[in-house]
Amino acid sequence: MGDPLRDRRPVNELVRDSQTIEITEEISAFERLAAAVQADLEALEEGSDAGNWRETRVSGWLQFGHSDAHPGARVLEGQLDVELPATCQRCLGLMRLPVSTELAYELKGPDDVPEAGHEGLETWELDEALIRPIDIVDEALVMALPLVAAHDDCVEVDASEQKATTTTPFASLRAQMEEANKD
Ligand SMILES: [Zn+2]
């Protein structure tokens, strides 16, 4: 048996086998997520220490298969949860940022006929027929990051100040990904 999260396999095979993958991995296993967190923490005020955050676990599951509602679609569903350290954009203090995302994707390859999307499913564009599920998890987590993270009690202050918040690492990384995902 290989490692279903890391093995590169044909997406059609994962779908045909209704592959289920349980996830309990350290943040360090997810390259882009770890890089985004690292970049964000560089803004932390001096004296704050996020500790061994790379060892924090990402937990969840993936399920490949077909959906009853859309029999022709190759579907990836799942749930991902992690609590990340983050820099509060208001006070530059350390905060805990729970990130939780549900996946409901229709997987589309480069050769698929373009057609209207299915209700309830987002389209996930695949560059090739072979995929590593861990890459999808990594990207899905980065896309689930909030544009701006701040302590709850800092947010209230923020709202009255109309602070410009366009240059945080989370926001720029996410913008790059959204750009890359366009057609
Ligand atoms: Zn704060």
Backbone and ligand atoms as CSV (ligand in chain L), in Angstrom:
chain,resi,resn,atom,element,x,y,z
A,1,MET,N,N,0.830,-1.204,0.000
A,1,MET,CA,C,0.000,0.000,0.000
A,1,MET,C,C,0.858,1.244,0.000
A,2,GLY,N,N,0.487,2.158,-0.836
A,2,GLY,CA,C,1.211,3.421,-0.889
A,2,GLY,C,C,0.635,4.411,0.101
A,3,ASP,N,N,0.867,5.639,-0.169
A,3,ASP,CA,C,0.383,6.729,0.666
A,3,ASP,C,C,-0.633,7.495,-0.184
A,4,PRO,N,N,-1.919,7.250,0.033
A,4,PRO,CA,C,-2.932,7.812,-0.872
A,4,PRO,C,C,-2.923,9.337,-0.913
A,5,LEU,N,N,-2.436,9.956,0.146
A,5,LEU,CA,C,-2.400,11.421,0.148
A,5,LEU,C,C,-1.287,11.941,-0.758
A,6,ARG,N,N,-0.155,11.203,-0.795
A,6,ARG,CA,C,1.024,11.711,-1.506
A,6,ARG,C,C,1.267,11.058,-2.859
A,7,ASP,N,N,0.718,9.875,-3.080
A,7,ASP,CA,C,0.971,9.200,-4.355
A,7,ASP,C,C,0.353,9.989,-5.499
A,8,ARG,N,N,1.066,10.000,-6.620
A,8,ARG,CA,C,0.537,10.636,-7.821
A,8,ARG,C,C,-0.234,9.576,-8.603
A,9,ARG,N,N,-1.519,9.782,-8.743
A,9,ARG,CA,C,-2.356,8.754,-9.386
A,9,ARG,C,C,-3.320,9.387,-10.381
A,10,PRO,N,N,-3.798,8.572,-11.321
A,10,PRO,CA,C,-4.791,9.105,-12.260
A,10,PRO,C,C,-6.066,9.488,-11.510
A,11,VAL,N,N,-6.560,10.665,-11.799
A,11,VAL,CA,C,-7.763,11.123,-11.108
A,11,VAL,C,C,-8.926,10.177,-11.380
A,12,ASN,N,N,-8.961,9.594,-12.581
A,12,ASN,CA,C,-10.049,8.667,-12.906
A,12,ASN,C,C,-10.041,7.434,-12.008
A,13,GLU,N,N,-8.837,7.020,-11.622
A,13,GLU,CA,C,-8.709,5.859,-10.753
A,13,GLU,C,C,-9.208,6.194,-9.336
A,14,LEU,N,N,-8.843,7.362,-8.857
A,14,LEU,CA,C,-9.288,7.786,-7.525
A,14,LEU,C,C,-10.810,7.858,-7.475
A,15,VAL,N,N,-11.393,8.369,-8.557
A,15,VAL,CA,C,-12.846,8.504,-8.624
A,15,VAL,C,C,-13.498,7.120,-8.724
A,16,ARG,N,N,-12.939,6.282,-9.607
A,16,ARG,CA,C,-13.501,4.937,-9.806
A,16,ARG,C,C,-13.484,4.140,-8.506
A,17,ASP,N,N,-12.378,4.258,-7.766
A,17,ASP,CA,C,-12.226,3.510,-6.512
A,17,ASP,C,C,-12.952,4.159,-5.337
A,18,SER,N,N,-13.598,5.295,-5.580
A,18,SER,CA,C,-14.199,6.069,-4.476
A,18,SER,C,C,-13.203,6.207,-3.326
A,19,GLN,N,N,-12.002,6.609,-3.681
A,19,GLN,CA,C,-10.920,6.693,-2.707
A,19,GLN,C,C,-11.273,7.657,-1.567
A,20,THR,N,N,-11.132,7.156,-0.358
A,20,THR,CA,C,-11.302,7.989,0.827
A,20,THR,C,C,-9.934,8.177,1.466
A,21,ILE,N,N,-9.638,9.375,1.898
A,21,ILE,CA,C,-8.347,9.633,2.526
A,21,ILE,C,C,-8.569,10.377,3.839
A,22,GLU,N,N,-8.137,9.758,4.918
A,22,GLU,CA,C,-8.175,10.436,6.208
A,22,GLU,C,C,-6.928,11.289,6.320
A,23,ILE,N,N,-7.082,12.477,6.848
A,23,ILE,CA,C,-5.932,13.373,6.928
A,23,ILE,C,C,-5.635,13.726,8.372
A,24,THR,N,N,-4.423,13.426,8.773
A,24,THR,CA,C,-3.919,13.976,10.026
A,24,THR,C,C,-2.426,14.152,9.802
A,25,GLU,N,N,-2.088,15.362,9.407
A,25,GLU,CA,C,-0.725,15.680,8.956
A,25,GLU,C,C,-0.277,16.983,9.597
A,26,GLU,N,N,1.008,17.080,9.830
A,26,GLU,CA,C,1.536,18.344,10.339
A,26,GLU,C,C,1.458,19.423,9.250
A,27,ILE,N,N,1.366,20.647,9.691
A,27,ILE,CA,C,1.341,21.777,8.743
A,27,ILE,C,C,2.547,21.713,7.809
A,28,SER,N,N,3.681,21.241,8.324
A,28,SER,CA,C,4.901,21.200,7.514
A,28,SER,C,C,4.752,20.332,6.269
A,29,ALA,N,N,3.747,19.461,6.235
A,29,ALA,CA,C,3.528,18.607,5.062
A,29,ALA,C,C,2.954,19.400,3.894
A,30,PHE,N,N,2.443,20.597,4.192
A,30,PHE,CA,C,1.776,21.389,3.156
A,30,PHE,C,C,2.636,22.617,2.853
A,31,GLU,N,N,3.349,22.495,1.742
A,31,GLU,CA,C,4.385,23.463,1.406
A,31,GLU,C,C,3.880,24.910,1.313
A,32,ARG,N,N,2.816,25.079,0.551
A,32,ARG,CA,C,2.335,26.450,0.339
A,32,ARG,C,C,1.665,27.018,1.573
A,33,LEU,N,N,0.937,26.168,2.285
A,33,LEU,CA,C,0.313,26.629,3.527
A,33,LEU,C,C,1.393,27.057,4.523
A,34,ALA,N,N,2.416,26.224,4.673
A,34,ALA,CA,C,3.495,26.537,5.617
A,34,ALA,C,C,4.188,27.836,5.213
A,35,ALA,N,N,4.370,28.041,3.906
A,35,ALA,CA,C,5.024,29.266,3.436
A,35,ALA,C,C,4.158,30.488,3.727
A,36,ALA,N,N,2.847,30.340,3.569
A,36,ALA,CA,C,1.936,31.461,3.826
A,36,ALA,C,C,1.945,31.834,5.308
A,37,VAL,N,N,1.944,30.818,6.167
A,37,VAL,CA,C,1.953,31.082,7.606
A,37,VAL,C,C,3.273,31.737,8.002
A,38,GLN,N,N,4.367,31.184,7.465
A,38,GLN,CA,C,5.692,31.726,7.752
A,38,GLN,C,C,5.765,33.213,7.356
A,39,ALA,N,N,5.295,33.522,6.168
A,39,ALA,CA,C,5.343,34.911,5.680
A,39,ALA,C,C,4.512,35.816,6.579
A,40,ASP,N,N,3.362,35.313,6.976
A,40,ASP,CA,C,2.476,36.107,7.828
A,40,ASP,C,C,3.124,36.372,9.190
A,41,LEU,N,N,3.803,35.359,9.729
A,41,LEU,CA,C,4.376,35.497,11.077
A,41,LEU,C,C,5.582,36.432,11.105
A,42,GLU,N,N,6.135,36.723,9.943
A,42,GLU,CA,C,7.270,37.644,9.923
A,42,GLU,C,C,6.879,39.048,10.359
A,43,ALA,N,N,5.583,39.345,10.327
A,43,ALA,CA,C,5.106,40.660,10.751
A,43,ALA,C,C,4.868,40.751,12.261
A,44,LEU,N,N,5.030,39.616,12.943
A,44,LEU,CA,C,4.756,39.601,14.392
A,44,LEU,C,C,5.606,40.605,15.147
A,45,GLU,N,N,5.009,41.194,16.164
A,45,GLU,CA,C,5.762,42.113,17.022
A,45,GLU,C,C,6.903,41.346,17.696
A,46,GLU,N,N,7.934,42.062,18.026
A,46,GLU,CA,C,9.083,41.432,18.673
A,46,GLU,C,C,8.675,40.835,20.017
A,47,GLY,N,N,9.253,39.697,20.316
A,47,GLY,CA,C,8.943,39.068,21.595
A,47,GLY,C,C,7.853,38.029,21.485
A,48,SER,N,N,7.072,38.065,20.419
A,48,SER,CA,C,6.052,37.036,20.228
A,48,SER,C,C,6.698,35.812,19.595
A,49,ASP,N,N,6.274,34.659,20.029
A,49,ASP,CA,C,6.861,33.436,19.504
A,49,ASP,C,C,5.735,32.443,19.231
A,50,ALA,N,N,5.652,32.032,17.996
A,50,ALA,CA,C,4.562,31.120,17.614
A,50,ALA,C,C,4.898,29.668,17.953
A,51,GLY,N,N,6.071,29.416,18.471
A,51,GLY,CA,C,6.415,28.063,18.905
A,51,GLY,C,C,6.560,27.083,17.745
A,52,ASN,N,N,6.324,25.819,18.046
A,52,ASN,CA,C,6.507,24.771,17.025
A,52,ASN,C,C,5.258,24.616,16.163
A,53,TRP,N,N,4.847,25.685,15.540
A,53,TRP,CA,C,3.565,25.647,14.823
A,53,TRP,C,C,3.581,24.687,13.652
A,54,ARG,N,N,4.763,24.416,13.072
A,54,ARG,CA,C,4.808,23.504,11.923
A,54,ARG,C,C,4.346,22.095,12.277
A,55,GLU,N,N,4.386,21.794,13.585
A,55,GLU,CA,C,3.957,20.461,14.010
A,55,GLU,C,C,2.465,20.370,14.303
A,56,THR,N,N,1.785,21.502,14.267
A,56,THR,CA,C,0.332,21.496,14.474
A,56,THR,C,C,-0.335,20.647,13.395
A,57,ARG,N,N,-1.360,19.924,13.771
A,57,ARG,CA,C,-1.999,19.000,12.840
A,57,ARG,C,C,-3.102,19.653,12.014
A,58,VAL,N,N,-3.103,19.273,10.751
A,58,VAL,CA,C,-4.255,19.517,9.887
A,58,VAL,C,C,-5.059,18.226,9.920
A,59,SER,N,N,-6.336,18.309,10.178
A,59,SER,CA,C,-7.133,17.089,10.185
A,59,SER,C,C,-8.298,17.216,9.210
A,60,GLY,N,N,-8.813,16.077,8.811
A,60,GLY,CA,C,-9.950,16.087,7.894
A,60,GLY,C,C,-9.995,14.845,7.044
A,61,TRP,N,N,-10.702,14.948,5.951
A,61,TRP,CA,C,-10.861,13.794,5.058
A,61,TRP,C,C,-11.146,14.267,3.641
A,62,LEU,N,N,-10.856,13.379,2.709
A,62,LEU,CA,C,-11.201,13.591,1.308
A,62,LEU,C,C,-12.003,12.384,0.831
A,63,GLN,N,N,-12.907,12.616,-0.063
A,63,GLN,CA,C,-13.680,11.524,-0.662
A,63,GLN,C,C,-13.842,11.796,-2.157
A,64,PHE,N,N,-13.222,10.926,-2.948
A,64,PHE,CA,C,-13.399,11.025,-4.404
A,64,PHE,C,C,-14.597,10.170,-4.804
A,65,GLY,N,N,-15.236,10.525,-5.898
A,65,GLY,CA,C,-16.337,9.683,-6.364
A,65,GLY,C,C,-17.252,10.432,-7.305
A,66,HIS,N,N,-18.429,9.879,-7.470
A,66,HIS,CA,C,-19.446,10.531,-8.290
A,66,HIS,C,C,-20.547,11.016,-7.361
A,67,SER,N,N,-21.250,12.013,-7.799
A,67,SER,CA,C,-22.340,12.490,-6.967
A,67,SER,C,C,-23.655,11.958,-7.535
A,68,ASP,N,N,-24.581,11.626,-6.667
A,68,ASP,CA,C,-25.878,11.134,-7.115
A,68,ASP,C,C,-26.570,12.185,-7.970
A,69,ALA,N,N,-26.392,13.423,-7.566
A,69,ALA,CA,C,-27.089,14.497,-8.274
A,69,ALA,C,C,-26.489,14.754,-9.661
A,70,HIS,N,N,-25.188,14.494,-9.794
A,70,HIS,CA,C,-24.507,14.778,-11.069
A,70,HIS,C,C,-23.678,13.570,-11.476
A,71,PRO,N,N,-24.309,12.536,-12.009
A,71,PRO,CA,C,-23.631,11.247,-12.245
A,71,PRO,C,C,-22.400,11.352,-13.154
A,72,GLY,N,N,-22.388,12.303,-14.066
A,72,GLY,CA,C,-21.257,12.380,-14.977
A,72,GLY,C,C,-20.045,13.092,-14.396
A,73,ALA,N,N,-20.220,13.751,-13.283
A,73,ALA,CA,C,-19.152,14.587,-12.748
A,73,ALA,C,C,-18.205,13.777,-11.860
A,74,ARG,N,N,-16.923,14.101,-11.970
A,74,ARG,CA,C,-15.944,13.520,-11.041
A,74,ARG,C,C,-15.878,14.479,-9.855
A,75,VAL,N,N,-16.183,13.952,-8.687
A,75,VAL,CA,C,-16.394,14.834,-7.548
A,75,VAL,C,C,-15.358,14.578,-6.454
A,76,LEU,N,N,-14.912,15.644,-5.856
A,76,LEU,CA,C,-14.072,15.545,-4.664
A,76,LEU,C,C,-14.763,16.319,-3.550
A,77,GLU,N,N,-15.085,15.596,-2.479
A,77,GLU,CA,C,-15.659,16.255,-1.316
A,77,GLU,C,C,-14.704,16.066,-0.147
A,78,GLY,N,N,-14.862,16.911,0.841
A,78,GLY,CA,C,-13.995,16.757,1.999
A,78,GLY,C,C,-14.190,17.857,3.007
A,79,GLN,N,N,-13.398,17.747,4.054
A,79,GLN,CA,C,-13.451,18.711,5.143
A,79,GLN,C,C,-12.026,18.844,5.667
A,80,LEU,N,N,-11.587,20.061,5.910
A,80,LEU,CA,C,-10.235,20.290,6.426
A,80,LEU,C,C,-10.315,21.265,7.589
A,81,ASP,N,N,-9.570,20.965,8.628
A,81,ASP,CA,C,-9.552,21.833,9.803
A,81,ASP,C,C,-8.136,21.966,10.342
A,82,VAL,N,N,-7.799,23.166,10.716
A,82,VAL,CA,C,-6.498,23.401,11.356
A,82,VAL,C,C,-6.585,24.695,12.150
A,83,GLU,N,N,-5.818,24.780,13.208
A,83,GLU,CA,C,-5.724,26.048,13.920
A,83,GLU,C,C,-4.329,26.607,13.691
A,84,LEU,N,N,-4.263,27.706,12.986
A,84,LEU,CA,C,-2.975,28.291,12.600
A,84,LEU,C,C,-2.595,29.417,13.545
A,85,PRO,N,N,-1.284,29.637,13.685
A,85,PRO,CA,C,-0.863,30.869,14.341
A,85,PRO,C,C,-0.910,31.962,13.275
A,86,ALA,N,N,-1.192,33.178,13.677
A,86,ALA,CA,C,-1.255,34.267,12.699
A,86,ALA,C,C,-0.918,35.570,13.392
A,87,THR,N,N,-0.558,36.540,12.582
A,87,THR,CA,C,-0.307,37.876,13.104
A,87,THR,C,C,-1.597,38.678,13.011
A,88,CYS,N,N,-2.031,39.211,14.132
A,88,CYS,CA,C,-3.195,40.099,14.099
A,88,CYS,C,C,-2.798,41.354,13.323
A,89,GLN,N,N,-3.551,41.659,12.281
A,89,GLN,CA,C,-3.180,42.776,11.410
A,89,GLN,C,C,-3.415,44.132,12.074
A,90,ARG,N,N,-4.073,44.106,13.214
A,90,ARG,CA,C,-4.351,45.362,13.900
A,90,ARG,C,C,-3.276,45.670,14.935
A,91,CYS,N,N,-2.950,44.674,15.776
A,91,CYS,CA,C,-2.024,44.948,16.883
A,91,CYS,C,C,-0.684,44.245,16.695
A,92,LEU,N,N,-0.545,43.452,15.646
A,92,LEU,CA,C,0.670,42.690,15.342
A,92,LEU,C,C,1.024,41.678,16.431
A,93,GLY,N,N,0.046,41.353,17.250
A,93,GLY,CA,C,0.230,40.305,18.253
A,93,GLY,C,C,-0.088,38.950,17.645
A,94,LEU,N,N,0.299,37.918,18.395
A,94,LEU,CA,C,0.045,36.554,17.947
A,94,LEU,C,C,-1.410,36.196,18.199
A,95,MET,N,N,-2.019,35.528,17.270
A,95,MET,CA,C,-3.384,35.052,17.483
A,95,MET,C,C,-3.527,33.629,16.970
A,96,ARG,N,N,-4.565,32.946,17.445
A,96,ARG,CA,C,-4.892,31.619,16.934
A,96,ARG,C,C,-5.992,31.799,15.913
A,97,LEU,N,N,-5.769,31.230,14.763
A,97,LEU,CA,C,-6.718,31.413,13.665
A,97,LEU,C,C,-7.277,30.048,13.252
A,98,PRO,N,N,-8.487,29.721,13.674
A,98,PRO,CA,C,-9.065,28.443,13.235
A,98,PRO,C,C,-9.477,28.558,11.762
A,99,VAL,N,N,-9.006,27.618,10.974
A,99,VAL,CA,C,-9.363,27.599,9.552
A,99,VAL,C,C,-10.066,26.283,9.281
A,100,SER,N,N,-11.215,26.382,8.689
A,100,SER,CA,C,-12.042,25.212,8.457
A,100,SER,C,C,-12.663,25.373,7.080
A,101,THR,N,N,-12.541,24.358,6.254
A,101,THR,CA,C,-13.118,24.503,4.929
A,101,THR,C,C,-13.729,23.189,4.462
A,102,GLU,N,N,-14.835,23.312,3.795
A,102,GLU,CA,C,-15.506,22.153,3.210
A,102,GLU,C,C,-15.206,22.128,1.723
A,103,LEU,N,N,-14.872,20.968,1.193
A,103,LEU,CA,C,-14.595,20.856,-0.231
A,103,LEU,C,C,-15.788,20.226,-0.936
A,104,ALA,N,N,-16.164,20.797,-2.036
A,104,ALA,CA,C,-17.214,20.208,-2.884
A,104,ALA,C,C,-16.867,20.638,-4.305
A,105,TYR,N,N,-15.986,19.852,-4.926
A,105,TYR,CA,C,-15.448,20.231,-6.227
A,105,TYR,C,C,-15.824,19.239,-7.306
A,106,GLU,N,N,-16.036,19.771,-8.487
A,106,GLU,CA,C,-16.057,18.932,-9.671
A,106,GLU,C,C,-14.667,19.043,-10.287
A,107,LEU,N,N,-14.014,17.894,-10.488
A,107,LEU,CA,C,-12.647,17.881,-11.021
A,107,LEU,C,C,-12.709,17.870,-12.539
A,108,LYS,N,N,-12.093,18.865,-13.135
A,108,LYS,CA,C,-12.119,18.955,-14.594
A,108,LYS,C,C,-10.701,18.948,-15.143
A,109,GLY,N,N,-10.470,18.104,-16.109
A,109,GLY,CA,C,-9.158,18.006,-16.726
A,109,GLY,C,C,-9.065,18.897,-17.938
A,110,PRO,N,N,-7.840,19.027,-18.479
A,110,PRO,CA,C,-7.624,19.905,-19.631
A,110,PRO,C,C,-8.398,19.460,-20.870
A,111,ASP,N,N,-8.716,18.169,-20.964
A,111,ASP,CA,C,-9.394,17.676,-22.166
A,111,ASP,C,C,-10.910,17.604,-22.023
A,112,ASP,N,N,-11.401,17.949,-20.829
A,112,ASP,CA,C,-12.850,17.865,-20.636
A,112,ASP,C,C,-13.574,18.915,-21.466
A,113,VAL,N,N,-14.687,18.522,-21.965
A,113,VAL,CA,C,-15.517,19.464,-22.712
A,113,VAL,C,C,-16.032,20.524,-21.736
A,114,PRO,N,N,-15.835,21.770,-22.077
A,114,PRO,CA,C,-16.355,22.808,-21.174
A,114,PRO,C,C,-17.879,22.751,-21.183
A,115,GLU,N,N,-18.457,22.780,-20.044
A,115,GLU,CA,C,-19.912,22.799,-19.933
A,115,GLU,C,C,-20.271,23.579,-18.688
A,116,ALA,N,N,-21.526,23.843,-18.572
A,116,ALA,CA,C,-21.969,24.607,-17.406
A,116,ALA,C,C,-21.625,23.856,-16.128
A,117,GLY,N,N,-21.293,24.587,-15.089
A,117,GLY,CA,C,-20.963,23.950,-13.819
A,117,GLY,C,C,-22.199,23.329,-13.183
A,118,HIS,N,N,-21.978,22.465,-12.220
A,118,HIS,CA,C,-23.094,21.831,-11.528
A,118,HIS,C,C,-23.384,22.584,-10.244
A,119,GLU,N,N,-24.639,22.681,-9.940
A,119,GLU,CA,C,-25.044,23.390,-8.737
A,119,GLU,C,C,-24.440,22.727,-7.500
A,120,GLY,N,N,-23.915,23.533,-6.631
A,120,GLY,CA,C,-23.370,23.007,-5.386
A,120,GLY,C,C,-21.938,22.528,-5.495
A,121,LEU,N,N,-21.397,22.519,-6.704
A,121,LEU,CA,C,-20.010,22.082,-6.888
A,121,LEU,C,C,-19.202,23.215,-7.518
A,122,GLU,N,N,-18.062,23.477,-6.935
A,122,GLU,CA,C,-17.147,24.410,-7.570
A,122,GLU,C,C,-16.282,23.628,-8.551
A,123,THR,N,N,-15.805,24.286,-9.570
A,123,THR,CA,C,-14.934,23.603,-10.519
A,123,THR,C,C,-13.490,23.675,-10.042
A,124,TRP,N,N,-12.824,22.541,-10.087
A,124,TRP,CA,C,-11.387,22.508,-9.773
A,124,TRP,C,C,-10.674,22.097,-11.052
A,125,GLU,N,N,-9.885,23.006,-11.605
A,125,GLU,CA,C,-9.208,22.733,-12.871
A,125,GLU,C,C,-7.942,21.918,-12.628
A,126,LEU,N,N,-7.830,20.811,-13.318
A,126,LEU,CA,C,-6.633,19.975,-13.214
A,126,LEU,C,C,-5.739,20.230,-14.419
A,127,ASP,N,N,-4.447,20.353,-14.158
A,127,ASP,CA,C,-3.505,20.565,-15.260
A,127,ASP,C,C,-3.222,19.263,-15.992
A,128,GLU,N,N,-3.321,18.168,-15.275
A,128,GLU,CA,C,-3.015,16.887,-15.901
A,128,GLU,C,C,-3.873,15.803,-15.275
A,129,ALA,N,N,-3.830,14.627,-15.886
A,129,ALA,CA,C,-4.707,13.538,-15.437
A,129,ALA,C,C,-4.192,12.864,-14.164
A,130,LEU,N,N,-2.930,13.098,-13.838
A,130,LEU,CA,C,-2.368,12.532,-12.607
A,130,LEU,C,C,-2.381,13.605,-11.530
A,131,ILE,N,N,-2.814,13.226,-10.341
A,131,ILE,CA,C,-2.827,14.213,-9.262
A,131,ILE,C,C,-2.258,13.630,-7.979
A,132,ARG,N,N,-1.755,14.548,-7.166
A,132,ARG,CA,C,-1.373,14.197,-5.803
A,132,ARG,C,C,-2.403,14.881,-4.906
A,133,PRO,N,N,-3.227,14.104,-4.217
A,133,PRO,CA,C,-4.261,14.733,-3.377
A,133,PRO,C,C,-3.702,15.777,-2.409
A,134,ILE,N,N,-2.486,15.561,-1.929
A,134,ILE,CA,C,-1.927,16.522,-0.967
A,134,ILE,C,C,-1.797,17.917,-1.575
A,135,ASP,N,N,-1.581,17.991,-2.888
A,135,ASP,CA,C,-1.461,19.301,-3.535
A,135,ASP,C,C,-2.797,20.048,-3.519
A,136,ILE,N,N,-3.874,19.291,-3.689
A,136,ILE,CA,C,-5.197,19.914,-3.658
A,136,ILE,C,C,-5.506,20.406,-2.244
A,137,VAL,N,N,-5.158,19.591,-1.253
A,137,VAL,CA,C,-5.395,19.988,0.137
A,137,VAL,C,C,-4.611,21.269,0.449
A,138,ASP,N,N,-3.356,21.291,0.024
A,138,ASP,CA,C,-2.499,22.443,0.269
A,138,ASP,C,C,-3.133,23.713,-0.315
A,139,GLU,N,N,-3.539,23.619,-1.560
A,139,GLU,CA,C,-4.114,24.788,-2.227
A,139,GLU,C,C,-5.467,25.182,-1.622
A,140,ALA,N,N,-6.265,24.186,-1.281
A,140,ALA,CA,C,-7.587,24.476,-0.695
A,140,ALA,C,C,-7.434,25.188,0.652
A,141,LEU,N,N,-6.424,24.798,1.415
A,141,LEU,CA,C,-6.209,25.446,2.712
A,141,LEU,C,C,-5.759,26.891,2.518
A,142,VAL,N,N,-4.867,27.111,1.564
A,142,VAL,CA,C,-4.412,28.486,1.329
A,142,VAL,C,C,-5.590,29.353,0.878
A,143,MET,N,N,-6.441,28.787,0.036
A,143,MET,CA,C,-7.587,29.568,-0.429
A,143,MET,C,C,-8.596,29.829,0.684
A,144,ALA,N,N,-8.545,29.007,1.726
A,144,ALA,CA,C,-9.482,29.184,2.843
A,144,ALA,C,C,-8.984,30.217,3.856
A,145,LEU,N,N,-7.749,30.690,3.676
A,145,LEU,CA,C,-7.217,31.669,4.626
A,145,LEU,C,C,-8.004,32.978,4.487
A,146,PRO,N,N,-8.258,33.615,5.606
A,146,PRO,CA,C,-8.969,34.895,5.516
A,146,PRO,C,C,-8.069,35.951,4.888
A,147,LEU,N,N,-8.658,36.921,4.237
A,147,LEU,CA,C,-7.851,37.989,3.637
A,147,LEU,C,C,-7.146,38.780,4.726
A,148,VAL,N,N,-7.817,38.961,5.821
A,148,VAL,CA,C,-7.231,39.702,6.936
A,148,VAL,C,C,-7.565,38.961,8.220
A,149,ALA,N,N,-6.553,38.731,9.030
A,149,ALA,CA,C,-6.790,38.082,10.315
A,149,ALA,C,C,-6.583,39.101,11.430
A,150,ALA,N,N,-7.480,39.133,12.362
A,150,ALA,CA,C,-7.327,40.033,13.511
A,150,ALA,C,C,-8.066,39.460,14.707
A,151,HIS,N,N,-7.583,39.787,15.907
A,151,HIS,CA,C,-8.294,39.397,17.126
A,151,HIS,C,C,-9.720,39.959,17.068
A,152,ASP,N,N,-10.634,39.255,17.676
A,152,ASP,CA,C,-12.024,39.733,17.693
A,152,ASP,C,C,-12.127,41.144,18.261
A,153,ASP,N,N,-11.448,41.393,19.366
A,153,ASP,CA,C,-11.601,42.724,19.969
A,153,ASP,C,C,-10.793,43.779,19.221
A,154,CYS,N,N,-9.848,43.349,18.383
A,154,CYS,CA,C,-9.137,44.317,17.541
A,154,CYS,C,C,-9.979,44.696,16.317
A,155,VAL,N,N,-10.784,43.770,15.853
A,155,VAL,CA,C,-11.601,44.024,14.662
A,155,VAL,C,C,-12.541,45.193,14.900
A,156,GLU,N,N,-13.106,45.248,16.110
A,156,GLU,CA,C,-14.051,46.326,16.415
A,156,GLU,C,C,-13.387,47.682,16.293
A,157,VAL,N,N,-12.169,47.774,16.773
A,157,VAL,CA,C,-11.419,49.022,16.659
A,157,VAL,C,C,-11.184,49.322,15.184
A,158,ASP,N,N,-10.801,48.278,14.455
A,158,ASP,CA,C,-10.444,48.407,13.050
A,158,ASP,C,C,-11.569,49.004,12.211
A,159,ALA,N,N,-12.774,48.544,12.466
A,159,ALA,CA,C,-13.911,48.948,11.646
A,159,ALA,C,C,-14.082,50.461,11.642
A,160,SER,N,N,-13.743,51.093,12.736
A,160,SER,CA,C,-13.940,52.537,12.816
A,160,SER,C,C,-12.798,53.293,12.150
A,161,GLU,N,N,-11.716,52.597,11.869
A,161,GLU,CA,C,-10.541,53.306,11.343
A,161,GLU,C,C,-10.356,53.173,9.837
A,162,GLN,N,N,-11.103,52.265,9.222
A,162,GLN,CA,C,-10.986,52.074,7.773
A,162,GLN,C,C,-9.534,51.859,7.358
A,163,LYS,N,N,-8.886,50.983,8.059
A,163,LYS,CA,C,-7.466,50.748,7.788
A,163,LYS,C,C,-7.291,50.040,6.434
A,164,ALA,N,N,-6.283,50.461,5.714
A,164,ALA,CA,C,-5.989,49.793,4.438
A,164,ALA,C,C,-5.397,48.424,4.739
A,165,THR,N,N,-5.911,47.401,4.092
A,165,THR,CA,C,-5.474,46.048,4.441
A,165,THR,C,C,-5.227,45.241,3.170
A,166,THR,N,N,-4.589,45.848,2.227
A,166,THR,CA,C,-4.462,45.179,0.931
A,166,THR,C,C,-3.152,44.428,0.750
A,167,THR,N,N,-2.254,44.530,1.692
A,167,THR,CA,C,-0.918,43.998,1.415
A,167,THR,C,C,-0.498,42.880,2.356
A,168,THR,N,N,-1.434,42.232,3.012
A,168,THR,CA,C,-1.015,41.141,3.887
A,168,THR,C,C,-0.585,39.943,3.050
A,169,PRO,N,N,0.324,39.155,3.558
A,169,PRO,CA,C,0.804,37.986,2.806
A,169,PRO,C,C,-0.337,37.050,2.421
A,170,PHE,N,N,-1.291,36.821,3.333
A,170,PHE,CA,C,-2.407,35.931,3.023
A,170,PHE,C,C,-3.138,36.449,1.799
A,171,ALA,N,N,-3.410,37.764,1.828
A,171,ALA,CA,C,-4.206,38.333,0.745
A,171,ALA,C,C,-3.472,38.233,-0.577
A,172,SER,N,N,-2.181,38.523,-0.576
A,172,SER,CA,C,-1.478,38.532,-1.854
A,172,SER,C,C,-1.271,37.115,-2.381
A,173,LEU,N,N,-1.001,36.179,-1.489
A,173,LEU,CA,C,-0.823,34.797,-1.943
A,173,LEU,C,C,-2.126,34.265,-2.526
A,174,ARG,N,N,-3.228,34.591,-1.859
A,174,ARG,CA,C,-4.504,34.113,-2.331
A,174,ARG,C,C,-4.852,34.749,-3.675
A,175,ALA,N,N,-4.531,36.016,-3.812
A,175,ALA,CA,C,-4.826,36.690,-5.076
A,175,ALA,C,C,-4.042,36.027,-6.215
A,176,GLN,N,N,-2.784,35.681,-5.939
A,176,GLN,CA,C,-1.964,35.011,-6.956
A,176,GLN,C,C,-2.589,33.689,-7.367
A,177,MET,N,N,-3.078,32.954,-6.390
A,177,MET,CA,C,-3.661,31.645,-6.691
A,177,MET,C,C,-4.933,31.795,-7.491
A,178,GLU,N,N,-5.738,32.762,-7.105
A,178,GLU,CA,C,-6.990,32.949,-7.833
A,178,GLU,C,C,-6.691,33.331,-9.278
A,179,GLU,N,N,-5.646,34.119,-9.434
A,179,GLU,CA,C,-5.211,34.502,-10.780
A,179,GLU,C,C,-4.785,33.257,-11.569
A,180,ALA,N,N,-3.990,32.418,-10.916
A,180,ALA,CA,C,-3.456,31.219,-11.571
A,180,ALA,C,C,-4.558,30.225,-11.922
A,181,ASN,N,N,-5.639,30.264,-11.153
A,181,ASN,CA,C,-6.714,29.296,-11.380
A,181,ASN,C,C,-7.664,29.699,-12.495
A,182,LYS,N,N,-7.542,30.951,-12.919
A,182,LYS,CA,C,-8.412,31.376,-14.008
A,182,LYS,C,C,-8.048,30.608,-15.275
A,183,ASP,N,N,-8.983,30.125,-15.937
A,183,ASP,CA,C,-8.894,29.219,-17.083
A,183,ASP,C,C,-7.578,28.530,-17.257
L,1,ZN,ZN,ZN,-4.929,42.137,17.845
